[in-house]
Amino acid sequence: MWQKGGTIDAFEAKWNPKRRASLPKSFLEAYPGTVHQVISTENYMNFLL
């Protein structure tokens, strides 16, 4: 989880990019407006650079 400029970004890592990714309902209720991003073997370089 990363907070910057008043927004929260949540990151989920998946080895298999075809797997479904989602945040728990309780997390979304506690942190409304969260931006959810999935990091996988197909896009991890975008997060490193």
A tleap script that builds the chain and sets N, CA, C and O, in Angstrom:
source leaprc.protein.ff14SB
mol = sequence {
  NMET TRP GLN LYS GLY GLY THR ILE ASP ALA
  PHE GLU ALA LYS TRP ASN PRO LYS ARG ARG
  ALA SER LEU PRO LYS SER PHE LEU GLU ALA
  TYR PRO GLY THR VAL HIE GLN VAL ILE SER
  THR GLU ASN TYR MET ASN PHE LEU CLEU
}
set mol.1.N position { 0.849 -1.161 0.000 }
set mol.1.CA position { 0.000 0.000 0.000 }
set mol.1.C position { 0.897 1.226 0.000 }
set mol.1.O position { 1.931 1.252 0.667 }
set mol.2.N position { 0.497 2.231 -0.745 }
set mol.2.CA position { 1.291 3.446 -0.889 }
set mol.2.C position { 0.350 4.632 -0.793 }
set mol.2.O position { -0.704 4.625 -1.429 }
set mol.3.N position { 0.693 5.643 -0.024 }
set mol.3.CA position { -0.137 6.833 0.092 }
set mol.3.C position { 0.659 8.020 -0.412 }
set mol.3.O position { 1.794 8.258 0.003 }
set mol.4.N position { 0.024 8.770 -1.332 }
set mol.4.CA position { 0.693 9.935 -1.894 }
set mol.4.C position { -0.378 10.937 -2.310 }
set mol.4.O position { -1.307 10.591 -3.040 }
set mol.5.N position { -0.252 12.147 -1.858 }
set mol.5.CA position { -1.188 13.189 -2.252 }
set mol.5.C position { -2.621 12.943 -1.810 }
set mol.5.O position { -3.554 13.385 -2.480 }
set mol.6.N position { -2.812 12.252 -0.704 }
set mol.6.CA position { -4.145 12.024 -0.180 }
set mol.6.C position { -4.877 10.831 -0.767 }
set mol.6.O position { -6.006 10.554 -0.364 }
set mol.7.N position { -4.273 10.117 -1.703 }
set mol.7.CA position { -4.894 8.913 -2.250 }
set mol.7.C position { -4.074 7.695 -1.834 }
set mol.7.O position { -2.880 7.791 -1.547 }
set mol.8.N position { -4.741 6.565 -1.812 }
set mol.8.CA position { -4.069 5.317 -1.454 }
set mol.8.C position { -4.017 4.421 -2.678 }
set mol.8.O position { -5.036 4.183 -3.327 }
set mol.9.N position { -2.843 3.931 -2.987 }
set mol.9.CA position { -2.653 2.960 -4.065 }
set mol.9.C position { -2.370 1.605 -3.435 }
set mol.9.O position { -1.464 1.470 -2.613 }
set mol.10.N position { -3.144 0.609 -3.823 }
set mol.10.CA position { -2.933 -0.756 -3.338 }
set mol.10.C position { -2.382 -1.582 -4.485 }
set mol.10.O position { -2.890 -1.516 -5.604 }
set mol.11.N position { -1.347 -2.360 -4.211 }
set mol.11.CA position { -0.712 -3.186 -5.227 }
set mol.11.C position { -0.881 -4.653 -4.867 }
set mol.11.O position { -0.747 -5.045 -3.708 }
set mol.12.N position { -1.177 -5.449 -5.874 }
set mol.12.CA position { -1.316 -6.886 -5.688 }
set mol.12.C position { -0.411 -7.568 -6.708 }
set mol.12.O position { -0.486 -7.280 -7.902 }
set mol.13.N position { 0.429 -8.458 -6.244 }
set mol.13.CA position { 1.354 -9.168 -7.131 }
set mol.13.C position { 0.782 -10.540 -7.485 }
set mol.13.O position { 0.350 -11.294 -6.613 }
set mol.14.N position { 0.790 -10.843 -8.769 }
set mol.14.CA position { 0.318 -12.134 -9.267 }
set mol.14.C position { 1.369 -12.693 -10.215 }
set mol.14.O position { 1.785 -12.015 -11.154 }
set mol.15.N position { 1.794 -13.914 -9.974 }
set mol.15.CA position { 2.737 -14.555 -10.867 }
set mol.15.C position { 2.063 -14.844 -12.211 }
set mol.15.O position { 2.645 -14.611 -13.271 }
set mol.16.N position { 0.841 -15.351 -12.154 }
set mol.16.CA position { 0.078 -15.661 -13.355 }
set mol.16.C position { -0.864 -14.486 -13.644 }
set mol.16.O position { -1.810 -14.273 -12.886 }
set mol.17.N position { -0.635 -13.722 -14.713 }
set mol.17.CA position { -1.457 -12.538 -14.989 }
set mol.17.C position { -2.912 -12.872 -15.313 }
set mol.17.O position { -3.753 -11.973 -15.320 }
set mol.18.N position { -3.228 -14.123 -15.578 }
set mol.18.CA position { -4.599 -14.502 -15.898 }
set mol.18.C position { -5.432 -14.770 -14.643 }
set mol.18.O position { -6.649 -14.930 -14.729 }
set mol.19.N position { -4.783 -14.818 -13.487 }
set mol.19.CA position { -5.496 -15.039 -12.227 }
set mol.19.C position { -6.290 -13.786 -11.866 }
set mol.19.O position { -5.848 -12.664 -12.116 }
set mol.20.N position { -7.448 -13.989 -11.284 }
set mol.20.CA position { -8.303 -12.881 -10.890 }
set mol.20.C position { -7.689 -12.170 -9.683 }
set mol.20.O position { -7.210 -12.809 -8.746 }
set mol.21.N position { -7.713 -10.868 -9.724 }
set mol.21.CA position { -7.178 -10.067 -8.627 }
set mol.21.C position { -8.277 -9.144 -8.109 }
set mol.21.O position { -9.000 -8.525 -8.890 }
set mol.22.N position { -8.394 -9.059 -6.793 }
set mol.22.CA position { -9.381 -8.158 -6.198 }
set mol.22.C position { -9.005 -7.868 -4.753 }
set mol.22.O position { -8.288 -8.632 -4.106 }
set mol.23.N position { -9.506 -6.752 -4.275 }
set mol.23.CA position { -9.285 -6.380 -2.889 }
set mol.23.C position { -10.465 -6.865 -2.052 }
set mol.23.O position { -11.596 -6.892 -2.537 }
set mol.24.N position { -10.215 -7.248 -0.802 }
set mol.24.CA position { -11.311 -7.660 0.071 }
set mol.24.C position { -12.307 -6.520 0.294 }
set mol.24.O position { -11.923 -5.351 0.337 }
set mol.25.N position { -13.564 -6.865 0.433 }
set mol.25.CA position { -14.618 -5.874 0.640 }
set mol.25.C position { -14.335 -5.023 1.874 }
set mol.25.O position { -14.569 -3.815 1.856 }
set mol.26.N position { -13.836 -5.636 2.941 }
set mol.26.CA position { -13.551 -4.894 4.171 }
set mol.26.C position { -12.458 -3.840 3.947 }
set mol.26.O position { -12.506 -2.762 4.539 }
set mol.27.N position { -11.477 -4.152 3.096 }
set mol.27.CA position { -10.420 -3.190 2.780 }
set mol.27.C position { -11.007 -2.004 2.022 }
set mol.27.O position { -10.700 -0.853 2.330 }
set mol.28.N position { -11.852 -2.286 1.032 }
set mol.28.CA position { -12.456 -1.211 0.244 }
set mol.28.C position { -13.375 -0.337 1.091 }
set mol.28.O position { -13.471 0.869 0.860 }
set mol.29.N position { -14.047 -0.932 2.062 }
set mol.29.CA position { -14.902 -0.150 2.958 }
set mol.29.C position { -14.066 0.729 3.882 }
set mol.29.O position { -14.451 1.862 4.172 }
set mol.30.N position { -12.941 0.225 4.340 }
set mol.30.CA position { -12.071 0.987 5.242 }
set mol.30.C position { -11.304 2.088 4.516 }
set mol.30.O position { -10.999 3.129 5.097 }
set mol.31.N position { -10.994 1.850 3.240 }
set mol.31.CA position { -10.211 2.806 2.445 }
set mol.31.C position { -10.922 3.093 1.129 }
set mol.31.O position { -10.472 2.639 0.077 }
set mol.32.N position { -12.027 3.841 1.170 }
set mol.32.CA position { -12.758 4.132 -0.074 }
set mol.32.C position { -11.916 4.982 -1.026 }
set mol.32.O position { -11.104 5.799 -0.592 }
set mol.33.N position { -12.118 4.779 -2.310 }
set mol.33.CA position { -11.380 5.539 -3.319 }
set mol.33.C position { -9.982 5.015 -3.583 }
set mol.33.O position { -9.190 5.681 -4.250 }
set mol.34.N position { -9.663 3.840 -3.077 }
set mol.34.CA position { -8.349 3.249 -3.277 }
set mol.34.C position { -8.146 2.859 -4.742 }
set mol.34.O position { -9.041 2.300 -5.377 }
set mol.35.N position { -6.969 3.158 -5.261 }
set mol.35.CA position { -6.605 2.738 -6.613 }
set mol.35.C position { -5.921 1.376 -6.488 }
set mol.35.O position { -4.940 1.235 -5.758 }
set mol.36.N position { -6.440 0.380 -7.197 }
set mol.36.CA position { -5.928 -0.990 -7.121 }
set mol.36.C position { -5.177 -1.310 -8.410 }
set mol.36.O position { -5.728 -1.194 -9.505 }
set mol.37.N position { -3.926 -1.711 -8.272 }
set mol.37.CA position { -3.113 -2.071 -9.426 }
set mol.37.C position { -2.537 -3.467 -9.225 }
set mol.37.O position { -2.125 -3.836 -8.126 }
set mol.38.N position { -2.520 -4.230 -10.312 }
set mol.38.CA position { -1.993 -5.587 -10.264 }
set mol.38.C position { -0.631 -5.605 -10.945 }
set mol.38.O position { -0.480 -5.123 -12.068 }
set mol.39.N position { 0.348 -6.160 -10.260 }
set mol.39.CA position { 1.697 -6.313 -10.813 }
set mol.39.C position { 1.859 -7.787 -11.177 }
set mol.39.O position { 1.628 -8.672 -10.353 }
set mol.40.N position { 2.258 -8.035 -12.420 }
set mol.40.CA position { 2.419 -9.413 -12.886 }
set mol.40.C position { 3.717 -9.545 -13.675 }
set mol.40.O position { 4.471 -8.585 -13.832 }
set mol.41.N position { 3.954 -10.743 -14.158 }
set mol.41.CA position { 5.154 -10.985 -14.963 }
set mol.41.C position { 5.113 -10.207 -16.268 }
set mol.41.O position { 6.152 -10.010 -16.898 }
set mol.42.N position { 3.947 -9.764 -16.682 }
set mol.42.CA position { 3.821 -9.014 -17.935 }
set mol.42.C position { 4.079 -7.517 -17.775 }
set mol.42.O position { 4.448 -6.857 -18.746 }
set mol.43.N position { 3.896 -6.966 -16.573 }
set mol.43.CA position { 4.009 -5.511 -16.429 }
set mol.43.C position { 4.937 -5.043 -15.300 }
set mol.43.O position { 4.981 -3.848 -15.007 }
set mol.44.N position { 5.664 -5.938 -14.675 }
set mol.44.CA position { 6.468 -5.556 -13.511 }
set mol.44.C position { 7.542 -4.524 -13.840 }
set mol.44.O position { 7.901 -3.717 -12.983 }
set mol.45.N position { 8.053 -4.536 -15.049 }
set mol.45.CA position { 9.097 -3.564 -15.412 }
set mol.45.C position { 8.570 -2.123 -15.371 }
set mol.45.O position { 9.334 -1.202 -15.084 }
set mol.46.N position { 7.296 -1.918 -15.650 }
set mol.46.CA position { 6.701 -0.571 -15.567 }
set mol.46.C position { 6.772 -0.020 -14.157 }
set mol.46.O position { 6.882 1.192 -13.971 }
set mol.47.N position { 6.711 -0.894 -13.160 }
set mol.47.CA position { 6.766 -0.460 -11.774 }
set mol.47.C position { 8.200 -0.256 -11.292 }
set mol.47.O position { 8.436 0.493 -10.344 }
set mol.48.N position { 9.149 -0.915 -11.935 }
set mol.48.CA position { 10.548 -0.790 -11.534 }
set mol.48.C position { 11.229 0.422 -12.136 }
set mol.48.O position { 12.154 0.978 -11.544 }
set mol.49.N position { 10.782 0.830 -13.295 }
set mol.49.CA position { 11.437 1.956 -13.986 }
set mol.49.C position { 10.842 3.287 -13.632 }
set mol.49.O position { 11.290 4.317 -14.136 }
savepdb mol mol.pdb
quit
